[in-house]
Amino acid sequence: MGKIIWGLPPYLAHIFIIILLTALSYSNTFSNSFHFDDRYAIFEDRTIKDVNNIPTILKDIFSRPLTRVTFALNYYFGGVDVFGYHLTNLLLHITVSICVYFLSRLLFKRFVSAERDSVSFSLMSALIFALHPLQTGSVTYIASRSAVLATLFYTLAIILFIIGFEKEGLRKIYLYFGAFFSFSLGIAVKEIILTVPFIIALLSLYLITVQGKSFNRDDVIVCGLWLLTLPVYALVKYASVQYVIPVDTRFGPGEILPPYQYLLTELNVVVFYYLKWLFMPIDGPHTDPDIPPETSFMDISTISASLIILGLIYLSIRSVNPLRKYSKISSPPLWTRLLSNGVKSKPIVSFAILWYFITLIPTSSIFPIADVAVERHVYLPSIGFALLSSYFLLKLKALLPSNMRFIPYLVPILLIGITIKANFVWKNEITLWEDAAIKAPNKARVLGNRAFAYFEAGDMEKAESLYNDFLKRFPDDAIGYNNMGLIYEKKGDLTSAIKYYKEAIRLRPRYYLFYMHLGNAYNQDGLMNEAIMELQTAVNLEPSNPEPLVKLASFLAKTGEINKVIDIANIVLVLEPKNAMAFSLLGISYERKGLKEEAIEYYKMALKLNPGWEPLIEKIKGLKEK
C-alpha cells in the first residue's frame, strides 16, 4: 500500500487532494450565468421541466437522454437557479478526474512496471487533467455537461475492461459486462463514446504484447464483438431516425463545411490549435475561435499538420525504440534521456498519443459539425495529454538534483491559477463574448452573440450600436436583423421592429421563430389579422411545436374565435400534456362560453402546473363568487 499519508492510504489521500484542488479551481464559478447553448439545452427543452417526463426522455435514445435527465433533475430541485447546475457539472468533473487517477494507475503498472512510481504518476495525471484551464469549456459551460458525463462512462468502461482482461471465469464475464454496460450508458449521453471499441482493441494488443503473449481465440472474439457494436449502432440509428451522422439543427444549409473541407481544416485544428491550447494554456478560454476553412490539401499548413500527425502515429506504433542509438553515448542529451527509458516505457507514451488521436475522431475527421474547434472537444482527448505529461514530468523529476525535485509538482499549482482566471471570463454572457471578440474580431457568430449579450442584459443602446455595426459588416445575417427587431420592439418602435423582422424572413424564410416575432409585433401594433397570419405560417413550419400553437391560440382568443382556440389547445395538450398555457386558454374559452365549472377546472389544472399564477387565482376566485 505504500506509506501512510495524513493517516490515510496513499490512494485515499490522493483522491482527497484531487477533490480539494479541483473544487478550489472552480470555486468561483457557482454564480456564473447560463450561456449561449444553455437556452437550447435547458430553457427551450420543455420536456426537462417536469421530472415525470423522465421515462419519455429515456425513450429517445438518440437525443442524449441521460444528459437531459440530469438537467431535468436540476430543474426539479432548483428550477433555473444556476448554482445547482454548476455544482452538478463540478461533481461530475471531479468523478471523471478520480477515474483518470485509477486508469492512470492501471496503465502505469502494466506499461512501465514501476510500482513505486505508479501512485505519483496517477496523482499527477489526474491533477493535470482536472486542473487544466482547457476544461473550463466543459465544466463551467453547463450545456457541455454531455462531454463530461460521456467521459465518465468512457473511462469506467476502459477501467473495467483492463481489470477484466486479466481475470478468469465469471469475474472476467462480469467485468466485461460492466464495461459494455458503461459503454451503452455513454451512447445515451454523447456519440464520442463510440471510439471505445478502438481503444479496447488497442489495449488488448498492448496488454498482450507487454505480457509477452499472443492473441488467442477469446481475445479475437472479444475485440471483434466490441468493433461490431459500431455498425450495429449505425444500423439501429438509421432505422430510427433515417440518418447516422449528427445533424446540427441550429444552423442552416451552407453554414457547416462539407466533409472533405472539414477534414482538411481539422488536420490543422488537432495540431496547431488543440495541442497549442494543451501545452500553452495561457490565453484564456477559446469560446469560438475564428479558424479559416482549408480548401486544398496542398496548403503548407495542411501538409505540415498531416506530416506531424503521421509522424506521431508512426513513432507510437514502432516496435523498436527510435532513440536506442543514444544508448552507447556516455552523456546523452537531456531531451533524449527524458524520452528514452528502454522498451518498457514505450507503451505508456504510445498509448497516450494514440488515445489523443483516436478520441478526436468523432469531432475532428470527416463528420462535419458547426463548431470547428472548441474546448469541450478536447475534454476526453486531454486524458492522453495528461498521461503523457505526467510520464515526462516524472522522468524530469528523476533527472533533477534532489533539492529541485519539487519543480514538477508546481505544474498543478500553476494550472489552478490559470483556471481560476479563465473562469472569470465565463462570469456572464458579456464577459464571455467580449473576450471572444478580442480573439476572433472578424467572426460573425462571435460579434452577433456579443451584441445579443447586451440585449439580454437590458443595455439596448449598446446592443443597437453593436448590431448596426454588425449588419454593416454582415448584411445577409438573418439572425442579426431578427435581433434588431427585438431591440426596436423592446424600445416600443414597432414600425422599425416589423421592418427588421420582414428582412430576417426574406433572408431565412423557413425559420418559424421569425414569423412568431413578426406576429407578436403586429399584435402589439393592433394588426390582429396580420398577426394571426404570421402565427399560422409559424405553425405550418413547426406543426409539432407547442410554442407557435399556443401563441396562435392566444391571438385567436382575442378575436373571439373560441372553438378554434379549444381545438388548438387540445392539440397542444396532445403534444405536451402538461402545458399550463393550454389549460389556461381552455379555461378562458369555457368561461366565455358561460361554462363556469369547466372553466374553473381548467384554471385549476393550469395553476397546479404553474403555482402562484396570480391572474388565474383571481379568475378562480371571481368565478366562485358569481
C-alpha positions as CSV (number, residue, x, y, z in Angstrom):
1,M,0.0,0.0,0.0
2,G,3.0,2.3,0.4
3,K,3.5,4.8,3.2
4,I,0.5,6.4,5.1
5,I,-0.3,10.0,4.2
6,W,-2.3,12.0,6.7
7,G,-3.3,8.8,8.4
8,L,-4.8,7.5,5.1
9,P,-3.6,5.0,2.5
10,P,-2.0,6.9,-0.5
11,Y,-4.9,6.5,-2.9
12,L,-7.4,7.9,-0.4
13,A,-5.1,10.8,0.4
14,H,-4.6,11.5,-3.3
15,I,-8.3,11.3,-4.0
16,F,-8.8,13.9,-1.3
17,I,-6.2,16.1,-2.9
18,I,-7.9,15.8,-6.3
19,I,-11.3,16.8,-4.8
20,L,-9.8,19.7,-2.8
21,L,-7.8,21.2,-5.6
22,T,-10.4,20.8,-8.3
23,A,-13.1,22.3,-6.1
24,L,-10.7,25.2,-5.4
25,S,-10.1,25.7,-9.1
26,Y,-13.8,26.1,-9.8
27,S,-14.9,27.7,-6.6
28,N,-15.5,31.0,-8.4
29,T,-18.0,29.5,-11.0
30,F,-21.1,28.8,-8.9
31,S,-22.7,32.2,-9.7
32,N,-21.6,32.2,-13.4
33,S,-24.6,32.8,-15.7
34,F,-26.1,30.4,-18.3
35,H,-24.5,30.8,-21.7
36,F,-25.4,30.5,-25.4
37,D,-26.4,26.9,-25.9
38,D,-27.9,26.6,-22.5
39,R,-31.1,28.2,-23.9
40,Y,-31.5,25.2,-26.2
41,A,-30.5,22.6,-23.6
42,I,-32.4,24.0,-20.6
43,F,-34.7,26.9,-21.4
44,E,-36.2,25.6,-24.7
45,D,-36.4,22.0,-23.7
46,R,-39.9,21.8,-22.2
47,T,-39.6,18.1,-21.5
48,I,-37.0,18.6,-18.8
49,K,-39.3,20.9,-16.8
50,D,-41.3,18.1,-15.5
51,V,-39.5,15.2,-13.7
52,N,-42.3,12.9,-14.6
53,N,-41.2,13.2,-18.2
54,I,-38.0,11.2,-17.5
55,P,-39.4,7.9,-18.9
56,T,-40.3,9.8,-22.1
57,I,-36.9,11.4,-22.3
58,L,-35.2,8.0,-21.9
59,K,-37.2,6.5,-24.8
60,D,-35.5,8.9,-27.3
61,I,-32.0,7.2,-27.1
62,F,-30.5,9.4,-29.9
63,S,-31.2,12.8,-28.2
64,R,-28.7,12.5,-25.3
65,P,-31.3,11.3,-22.9
66,L,-29.1,10.8,-19.8
67,T,-27.8,14.3,-20.1
68,R,-31.3,15.7,-20.4
69,V,-32.3,13.6,-17.3
70,T,-29.6,15.3,-15.3
71,F,-31.0,18.7,-16.5
72,A,-34.5,17.5,-15.5
73,L,-33.3,16.7,-12.0
74,N,-31.5,20.0,-11.7
75,Y,-34.7,21.8,-12.8
76,Y,-36.8,19.7,-10.4
77,F,-34.7,20.6,-7.4
78,G,-33.7,24.2,-8.2
79,G,-35.6,25.5,-11.2
80,V,-33.3,27.8,-13.1
81,D,-31.1,28.6,-10.2
82,V,-27.7,28.3,-11.8
83,F,-25.9,27.1,-8.6
84,G,-27.3,23.5,-8.9
85,Y,-26.3,23.2,-12.5
86,H,-22.7,24.3,-11.8
87,L,-22.4,22.1,-8.7
88,T,-23.5,19.0,-10.8
89,N,-21.0,19.8,-13.5
90,L,-18.2,20.2,-10.9
91,L,-19.1,16.9,-9.1
92,L,-19.1,15.1,-12.5
93,H,-15.8,16.6,-13.4
94,I,-14.3,15.5,-10.0
95,T,-15.6,12.0,-10.5
96,V,-14.1,11.8,-14.0
97,S,-10.8,13.0,-12.6
98,I,-10.8,10.3,-10.0
99,C,-11.5,7.8,-12.8
100,V,-8.4,9.2,-14.6
101,Y,-6.5,8.6,-11.4
102,F,-7.3,4.9,-11.3
103,L,-7.0,4.5,-15.1
104,S,-3.5,6.0,-14.9
105,R,-2.5,3.7,-12.1
106,L,-3.7,0.6,-14.1
107,L,-1.8,1.7,-17.2
108,F,1.4,2.7,-15.4
109,K,1.6,-0.6,-13.5
110,R,1.2,-2.6,-16.8
111,F,3.1,-0.4,-19.2
112,V,6.0,0.9,-17.1
113,S,6.4,-1.7,-14.4
114,A,7.5,0.7,-11.6
115,E,5.2,0.1,-8.6
116,R,6.9,2.7,-6.5
117,D,6.0,5.5,-9.0
118,S,2.5,4.4,-10.0
119,V,0.7,6.4,-7.3
120,S,2.7,9.6,-8.0
121,F,2.1,9.1,-11.8
122,S,-1.6,8.6,-11.2
123,L,-1.9,11.7,-9.0
124,M,0.0,13.9,-11.5
125,S,-2.2,12.6,-14.4
126,A,-5.4,13.2,-12.5
127,L,-4.4,16.7,-11.4
128,I,-3.2,17.8,-14.9
129,F,-6.5,16.6,-16.3
130,A,-8.7,18.0,-13.5
131,L,-6.9,21.4,-13.3
132,H,-6.1,22.2,-16.9
133,P,-7.7,25.5,-17.9
134,L,-8.9,23.9,-21.2
135,Q,-11.5,22.1,-19.1
136,T,-13.4,25.3,-18.3
137,G,-15.2,24.9,-21.6
138,S,-16.7,21.7,-20.4
139,V,-17.1,22.3,-16.6
140,T,-18.1,26.0,-16.4
141,Y,-20.3,25.8,-19.6
142,I,-23.4,24.0,-18.4
143,A,-24.6,22.7,-21.7
144,S,-21.3,21.0,-22.2
145,R,-22.1,18.6,-19.4
146,S,-22.6,15.9,-22.1
147,A,-18.8,15.8,-22.7
148,V,-18.1,15.3,-19.0
149,L,-20.7,12.7,-18.5
150,A,-19.7,10.8,-21.6
151,T,-16.1,10.8,-20.5
152,L,-17.2,9.4,-17.1
153,F,-18.8,6.4,-18.8
154,Y,-15.9,6.1,-21.2
155,T,-13.2,5.9,-18.5
156,L,-15.3,3.5,-16.5
157,A,-15.7,1.2,-19.5
158,I,-11.9,1.2,-20.0
159,I,-11.1,0.6,-16.3
160,L,-13.4,-2.3,-16.1
161,F,-12.1,-3.8,-19.3
162,I,-8.4,-3.6,-18.1
163,I,-9.3,-5.3,-14.8
164,G,-11.4,-7.9,-16.5
165,F,-8.7,-8.7,-19.1
166,E,-6.5,-10.3,-16.5
167,K,-9.3,-12.2,-14.7
168,E,-10.7,-15.6,-15.4
169,G,-14.2,-17.2,-15.3
170,L,-17.2,-15.4,-14.1
171,R,-15.3,-12.5,-12.7
172,K,-14.0,-11.8,-16.2
173,I,-17.5,-12.0,-17.7
174,Y,-19.0,-9.7,-15.0
175,L,-16.3,-7.1,-15.5
176,Y,-16.6,-7.3,-19.3
177,F,-20.4,-6.9,-19.0
178,G,-19.8,-3.9,-16.7
179,A,-17.6,-2.3,-19.3
180,F,-20.2,-2.9,-22.0
181,F,-23.0,-1.5,-19.8
182,S,-21.0,1.6,-19.1
183,F,-20.4,2.0,-22.9
184,S,-24.1,1.6,-23.5
185,L,-24.9,4.3,-21.0
186,G,-22.4,6.6,-22.7
187,I,-24.2,6.2,-26.0
188,A,-27.2,7.8,-24.3
189,V,-25.0,10.8,-23.5
190,K,-22.9,11.7,-26.5
191,E,-21.5,9.9,-29.5
192,I,-17.9,10.5,-28.6
193,I,-18.3,7.2,-26.7
194,L,-18.2,5.3,-30.0
195,T,-14.4,5.3,-30.1
196,V,-14.3,2.9,-27.0
197,P,-14.1,-0.2,-29.2
198,F,-11.0,1.1,-30.9
199,I,-9.3,1.9,-27.6
200,I,-10.2,-1.6,-26.3
201,A,-8.8,-3.3,-29.4
202,L,-5.6,-1.2,-28.9
203,L,-5.4,-2.0,-25.2
204,S,-5.8,-5.7,-25.9
205,L,-2.9,-5.6,-28.3
206,Y,-0.7,-3.6,-25.8
207,L,-1.6,-5.8,-22.8
208,I,-0.9,-9.0,-24.7
209,T,2.4,-7.6,-26.1
210,V,3.6,-6.4,-22.7
211,Q,2.8,-9.8,-21.2
212,G,4.7,-11.5,-24.0
213,K,1.7,-13.4,-25.1
214,S,-0.1,-13.9,-28.4
215,F,-3.7,-13.3,-29.3
216,N,-5.9,-16.3,-28.6
217,R,-9.4,-17.1,-29.9
218,D,-11.1,-15.5,-26.9
219,D,-9.2,-12.2,-27.4
220,V,-10.1,-12.1,-31.1
221,I,-13.8,-12.8,-30.3
222,V,-13.9,-10.1,-27.6
223,C,-12.3,-7.4,-29.8
224,G,-14.5,-8.5,-32.8
225,L,-17.7,-8.1,-30.7
226,W,-16.6,-4.7,-29.5
227,L,-15.9,-3.5,-33.0
228,L,-19.2,-5.0,-34.2
229,T,-21.1,-2.5,-32.0
230,L,-20.3,0.3,-34.4
231,P,-22.1,-1.0,-37.5
232,V,-24.9,-2.3,-35.2
233,Y,-25.3,1.2,-33.7
234,A,-25.3,2.8,-37.2
235,L,-28.0,0.4,-38.4
236,V,-30.2,1.0,-35.4
237,K,-29.8,4.7,-35.5
238,Y,-30.5,4.8,-39.3
239,A,-33.6,2.7,-38.8
240,S,-34.8,5.0,-36.0
241,V,-34.1,8.5,-37.4
242,Q,-33.1,7.9,-41.0
243,Y,-29.6,9.3,-40.6
244,V,-26.4,8.3,-38.9
245,I,-24.1,11.4,-38.9
246,P,-25.4,14.0,-36.3
247,V,-27.4,16.9,-37.8
248,D,-27.0,20.4,-36.2
249,T,-30.4,21.8,-36.5
250,R,-29.3,25.2,-35.2
251,F,-27.6,26.1,-38.4
252,G,-28.9,26.3,-42.0
253,P,-27.5,24.9,-45.2
254,G,-24.1,26.3,-46.1
255,E,-23.2,27.1,-42.6
256,I,-21.3,23.8,-42.0
257,L,-18.3,22.8,-44.0
258,P,-18.6,19.8,-46.5
259,P,-16.8,16.6,-45.3
260,Y,-13.5,16.9,-47.3
261,Q,-13.0,20.6,-46.4
262,Y,-13.9,19.9,-42.8
263,L,-11.3,17.1,-42.7
264,L,-8.6,19.4,-44.1
265,T,-9.5,22.1,-41.5
266,E,-9.5,19.6,-38.7
267,L,-6.0,18.4,-39.6
268,N,-4.8,21.9,-38.7
269,V,-7.1,22.1,-35.7
270,V,-5.8,19.0,-33.9
271,V,-2.2,20.1,-34.3
272,F,-2.0,23.8,-34.4
273,Y,-4.9,24.7,-32.1
274,Y,-5.7,21.8,-29.7
275,L,-2.1,20.9,-29.0
276,K,-1.2,24.5,-28.6
277,W,-4.1,25.0,-26.1
278,L,-3.0,21.9,-24.2
279,F,0.7,22.8,-24.0
280,M,0.3,26.6,-23.6
281,P,-3.0,27.3,-21.8
282,I,-2.2,30.9,-21.0
283,D,-4.5,32.9,-23.2
284,G,-7.8,32.0,-21.5
285,P,-10.9,30.4,-22.9
286,H,-11.4,29.7,-26.6
287,T,-15.1,30.0,-26.8
288,D,-15.5,30.4,-30.6
289,P,-12.1,30.8,-32.4
290,D,-12.0,32.1,-35.9
291,I,-10.4,29.3,-37.9
292,P,-10.2,29.7,-41.7
293,P,-11.5,26.7,-43.6
294,E,-8.9,24.8,-45.6
295,T,-9.7,24.2,-49.3
296,S,-6.7,22.3,-50.5
297,F,-4.5,19.5,-49.2
298,M,-1.5,21.2,-50.8
299,D,-1.7,24.1,-48.4
300,I,1.6,24.3,-46.5
301,S,-0.2,24.2,-43.1
302,T,-2.3,21.2,-44.0
303,I,0.8,19.3,-45.3
304,S,2.7,20.2,-42.1
305,A,-0.2,19.1,-39.9
306,S,-0.5,15.8,-41.8
307,L,3.2,15.1,-41.5
308,I,3.2,15.8,-37.8
309,I,0.2,13.6,-37.2
310,L,1.6,10.7,-39.3
311,G,5.0,11.1,-37.6
312,L,3.5,10.9,-34.1
313,I,1.4,7.9,-35.0
314,Y,4.4,6.2,-36.7
315,L,6.5,6.8,-33.6
316,S,3.7,5.4,-31.5
317,I,3.4,2.1,-33.3
318,R,7.1,1.4,-33.9
319,S,8.2,-1.8,-32.2
320,V,11.8,-0.6,-31.9
321,N,12.9,2.3,-29.6
322,P,13.9,5.0,-32.2
323,L,16.3,6.5,-29.6
324,R,18.3,3.4,-28.9
325,K,21.2,4.8,-30.9
326,Y,22.0,7.1,-28.0
327,S,22.4,4.2,-25.5
328,K,26.1,4.0,-26.2
329,I,26.7,7.7,-25.5
330,S,28.0,8.3,-22.0
331,S,26.2,11.6,-21.6
332,P,23.2,11.7,-24.0
333,P,21.2,15.0,-24.3
334,L,18.6,15.8,-21.6
335,W,15.7,15.5,-24.0
336,T,17.0,12.1,-25.1
337,R,17.1,10.9,-21.5
338,L,13.6,12.2,-20.9
339,L,12.2,10.3,-23.9
340,S,14.3,7.2,-23.6
341,N,13.8,4.7,-20.8
342,G,14.0,1.4,-22.6
343,V,11.3,-0.6,-24.3
344,K,9.3,-0.8,-21.1
345,S,8.4,2.9,-21.2
346,K,7.2,2.9,-24.7
347,P,3.6,1.6,-24.3
348,I,2.5,4.4,-22.0
349,V,3.8,7.1,-24.4
350,S,2.5,5.3,-27.4
351,F,-0.9,4.7,-25.9
352,A,-1.3,8.3,-24.7
353,I,-0.6,9.6,-28.2
354,L,-2.9,7.2,-29.9
355,W,-5.6,7.9,-27.3
356,Y,-5.4,11.6,-28.2
357,F,-5.9,11.0,-31.9
358,I,-8.5,8.2,-31.6
359,T,-10.8,10.0,-29.3
360,L,-10.8,13.0,-31.6
361,I,-12.2,11.0,-34.5
362,P,-15.9,11.9,-33.8
363,T,-15.3,15.7,-33.9
364,S,-12.2,16.1,-36.0
365,S,-12.4,13.8,-39.0
366,I,-15.0,13.6,-41.9
367,F,-18.1,14.2,-39.8
368,P,-18.8,17.9,-40.1
369,I,-20.2,19.9,-37.2
370,A,-20.7,23.6,-36.9
371,D,-18.1,24.1,-34.1
372,V,-14.8,23.5,-36.0
373,A,-12.8,23.9,-32.8
374,V,-14.0,24.3,-29.2
375,E,-12.5,23.4,-25.8
376,R,-15.1,20.8,-25.0
377,H,-14.0,18.7,-27.9
378,V,-10.6,18.2,-26.2
379,Y,-12.1,17.1,-22.8
380,L,-11.8,13.4,-23.5
381,P,-8.6,13.5,-25.6
382,S,-6.9,15.5,-22.9
383,I,-6.6,12.3,-20.9
384,G,-3.9,11.2,-23.3
385,F,-2.2,14.6,-22.8
386,A,-2.4,14.1,-19.0
387,L,-0.9,10.6,-19.2
388,L,2.0,11.8,-21.5
389,S,2.7,14.9,-19.5
390,S,2.8,13.0,-16.2
391,Y,5.2,10.5,-17.5
392,F,7.7,13.1,-18.7
393,L,7.3,15.1,-15.6
394,L,8.3,12.1,-13.5
395,K,11.2,11.5,-15.9
396,L,12.2,15.1,-15.4
397,K,12.0,14.7,-11.6
398,A,14.3,11.7,-11.7
399,L,16.9,13.7,-13.6
400,L,16.8,16.8,-11.4
401,P,19.0,17.3,-8.3
402,S,17.3,16.2,-5.1
403,N,16.8,19.7,-3.9
404,M,14.9,20.6,-7.1
405,R,12.7,17.6,-7.5
406,F,9.7,19.6,-6.2
407,I,9.6,21.6,-9.5
408,P,7.3,19.2,-11.4
409,Y,4.7,19.4,-8.6
410,L,4.5,23.2,-9.2
411,V,2.7,22.4,-12.5
412,P,-0.7,21.7,-10.9
413,I,-0.4,24.8,-8.8
414,L,0.3,26.9,-11.9
415,L,-2.7,25.3,-13.6
416,I,-5.0,26.2,-10.7
417,G,-4.2,29.9,-11.1
418,I,-4.8,29.9,-14.8
419,T,-8.1,28.1,-14.5
420,I,-9.4,30.4,-11.8
421,K,-8.6,33.4,-14.1
422,A,-10.3,31.7,-17.1
423,N,-13.4,31.1,-15.0
424,F,-13.8,34.9,-14.6
425,V,-14.3,35.1,-18.4
426,W,-17.3,32.8,-18.1
427,K,-18.9,35.0,-15.5
428,N,-21.7,36.1,-17.8
429,E,-22.5,36.4,-21.5
430,I,-21.0,39.9,-21.8
431,T,-17.6,38.9,-20.3
432,L,-17.6,35.7,-22.4
433,W,-18.3,37.3,-25.8
434,E,-16.2,40.4,-25.2
435,D,-13.3,38.0,-24.6
436,A,-14.2,36.0,-27.7
437,A,-14.5,39.2,-29.8
438,I,-10.9,40.1,-28.8
439,K,-9.7,36.8,-30.0
440,A,-11.9,36.5,-33.1
441,P,-12.8,40.1,-34.1
442,N,-13.9,39.2,-37.6
443,K,-16.2,36.2,-36.9
444,A,-19.9,36.8,-37.4
445,R,-21.2,34.4,-34.8
446,V,-18.9,35.9,-32.1
447,L,-19.9,39.5,-32.9
448,G,-23.6,38.6,-33.1
449,N,-23.5,36.8,-29.8
450,R,-21.7,39.8,-28.2
451,A,-24.4,42.2,-29.3
452,F,-27.1,39.8,-28.2
453,A,-25.5,39.6,-24.7
454,Y,-26.0,43.3,-24.2
455,F,-29.6,42.9,-25.4
456,E,-30.2,40.2,-22.8
457,A,-28.5,42.4,-20.1
458,G,-31.0,45.2,-20.9
459,D,-28.5,47.6,-22.4
460,M,-30.5,48.5,-25.6
461,E,-28.3,51.4,-26.6
462,K,-25.1,49.3,-26.6
463,A,-26.9,46.3,-28.3
464,E,-28.3,48.6,-31.0
465,S,-24.9,50.2,-31.7
466,L,-23.2,46.8,-31.9
467,Y,-25.9,45.3,-34.2
468,N,-25.7,48.4,-36.5
469,D,-22.0,47.8,-36.9
470,F,-22.6,44.1,-37.2
471,L,-25.2,44.4,-40.1
472,K,-22.9,46.7,-42.0
473,R,-20.2,44.0,-42.0
474,F,-22.6,41.1,-42.4
475,P,-25.6,42.4,-44.3
476,D,-27.0,38.9,-45.1
477,D,-27.2,37.7,-41.5
478,A,-30.9,36.9,-40.8
479,I,-30.4,36.5,-37.0
480,G,-28.9,39.9,-36.9
481,Y,-32.0,41.5,-38.4
482,N,-34.3,39.5,-36.2
483,N,-32.4,40.6,-33.1
484,M,-32.5,44.2,-34.2
485,G,-36.3,43.7,-34.5
486,L,-36.3,42.5,-30.9
487,I,-34.4,45.7,-29.8
488,Y,-36.8,48.0,-31.5
489,E,-39.8,46.1,-30.2
490,K,-38.4,46.4,-26.7
491,K,-37.9,50.2,-27.3
492,G,-41.5,50.5,-28.5
493,D,-40.7,51.3,-32.1
494,L,-42.9,48.7,-33.7
495,T,-42.6,50.1,-37.2
496,S,-38.8,49.6,-37.2
497,A,-39.2,46.2,-35.5
498,I,-41.6,45.0,-38.2
499,K,-39.2,46.2,-40.9
500,Y,-36.3,44.2,-39.4
501,Y,-38.4,41.0,-38.9
502,K,-39.5,41.1,-42.5
503,E,-35.9,41.4,-43.6
504,A,-35.0,38.4,-41.4
505,I,-37.8,36.4,-43.0
506,R,-36.6,37.4,-46.5
507,L,-33.2,36.1,-45.8
508,R,-34.3,32.9,-44.0
509,P,-37.9,32.2,-44.9
510,R,-38.1,28.7,-43.3
511,Y,-37.5,29.7,-39.7
512,Y,-40.6,29.7,-37.6
513,L,-39.3,31.9,-34.9
514,F,-39.0,34.9,-37.2
515,Y,-42.7,34.7,-38.0
516,M,-43.6,34.4,-34.3
517,H,-41.7,37.6,-33.6
518,L,-43.3,39.4,-36.6
519,G,-46.8,38.2,-35.5
520,N,-46.1,39.5,-32.0
521,A,-45.1,42.9,-33.3
522,Y,-48.3,43.1,-35.4
523,N,-50.3,42.1,-32.3
524,Q,-48.8,45.0,-30.3
525,D,-49.4,47.3,-33.2
526,G,-53.1,46.4,-33.2
527,L,-52.9,44.5,-36.6
528,M,-54.5,41.3,-35.3
529,N,-55.4,39.7,-38.7
530,E,-51.7,40.1,-39.8
531,A,-50.6,38.7,-36.5
532,I,-52.7,35.6,-36.9
533,M,-51.5,35.1,-40.5
534,E,-47.8,35.2,-39.4
535,L,-48.5,32.8,-36.5
536,Q,-50.3,30.4,-38.8
537,T,-47.2,30.4,-41.0
538,A,-45.1,29.6,-38.0
539,V,-47.4,26.7,-37.1
540,N,-47.2,25.4,-40.7
541,L,-43.4,25.4,-40.5
542,E,-43.4,23.7,-37.0
543,P,-46.7,21.8,-36.7
544,S,-45.4,19.7,-33.7
545,N,-44.0,22.6,-31.7
546,P,-46.4,23.8,-29.0
547,E,-44.9,27.3,-28.8
548,P,-46.4,28.8,-32.0
549,L,-49.6,26.8,-31.5
550,V,-50.1,28.4,-28.0
551,K,-49.3,31.9,-29.4
552,L,-51.8,31.4,-32.3
553,A,-54.5,30.3,-29.9
554,S,-53.9,33.3,-27.6
555,F,-54.3,35.6,-30.6
556,L,-57.5,33.8,-31.7
557,A,-58.9,34.1,-28.2
558,K,-58.6,37.9,-28.6
559,T,-60.7,37.8,-31.8
560,G,-63.4,35.6,-30.1
561,E,-62.8,32.5,-32.2
562,I,-63.4,30.3,-29.2
563,N,-63.9,27.0,-30.9
564,K,-60.6,27.3,-32.8
565,V,-58.9,28.1,-29.5
566,I,-60.3,25.0,-27.9
567,D,-59.2,22.8,-30.9
568,I,-55.7,24.2,-30.9
569,A,-55.3,24.0,-27.1
570,N,-56.3,20.3,-27.2
571,I,-53.7,19.7,-29.9
572,V,-51.1,21.3,-27.7
573,L,-52.1,19.1,-24.8
574,V,-51.6,16.0,-27.0
575,L,-48.1,17.3,-27.9
576,E,-47.3,18.5,-24.3
577,P,-49.8,17.1,-21.7
578,K,-48.6,19.5,-19.0
579,N,-48.7,22.8,-20.8
580,A,-50.1,25.3,-18.4
581,M,-50.9,27.9,-21.1
582,A,-53.0,25.4,-23.0
583,F,-55.1,24.7,-19.8
584,S,-55.4,28.4,-19.2
585,L,-56.6,29.0,-22.8
586,L,-59.2,26.3,-22.3
587,G,-60.3,28.0,-19.1
588,I,-60.7,31.3,-20.9
589,S,-62.6,29.6,-23.7
590,Y,-65.1,27.9,-21.4
591,E,-65.5,31.0,-19.3
592,R,-66.5,32.9,-22.4
593,K,-68.9,30.1,-23.3
594,G,-70.5,30.6,-19.9
595,L,-69.5,27.2,-18.6
596,K,-68.2,28.3,-15.2
597,E,-67.5,24.8,-13.7
598,E,-65.5,23.7,-16.7
599,A,-63.6,27.0,-16.7
600,I,-62.7,26.7,-13.0
601,E,-61.5,23.1,-13.6
602,Y,-59.1,24.1,-16.4
603,Y,-57.8,27.1,-14.5
604,K,-57.1,24.8,-11.5
605,M,-55.1,22.5,-13.8
606,A,-53.1,25.4,-15.2
607,L,-52.5,26.6,-11.6
608,K,-51.3,23.2,-10.5
609,L,-48.7,23.3,-13.2
610,N,-47.8,26.9,-12.5
611,P,-48.4,27.6,-8.8
612,G,-48.6,31.2,-7.9
613,W,-50.0,32.3,-11.2
614,E,-51.8,35.4,-9.8
615,P,-54.3,36.2,-12.7
616,L,-55.6,32.6,-12.6
617,I,-56.0,32.8,-8.8
618,E,-58.1,35.9,-9.2
619,K,-60.1,34.3,-12.1
620,I,-61.0,31.3,-10.0
621,K,-61.9,33.5,-7.0
622,G,-64.1,35.7,-9.2
623,L,-65.9,32.8,-10.8
624,K,-66.7,31.1,-7.5
625,E,-68.2,34.4,-6.2
626,K,-70.6,34.7,-9.1
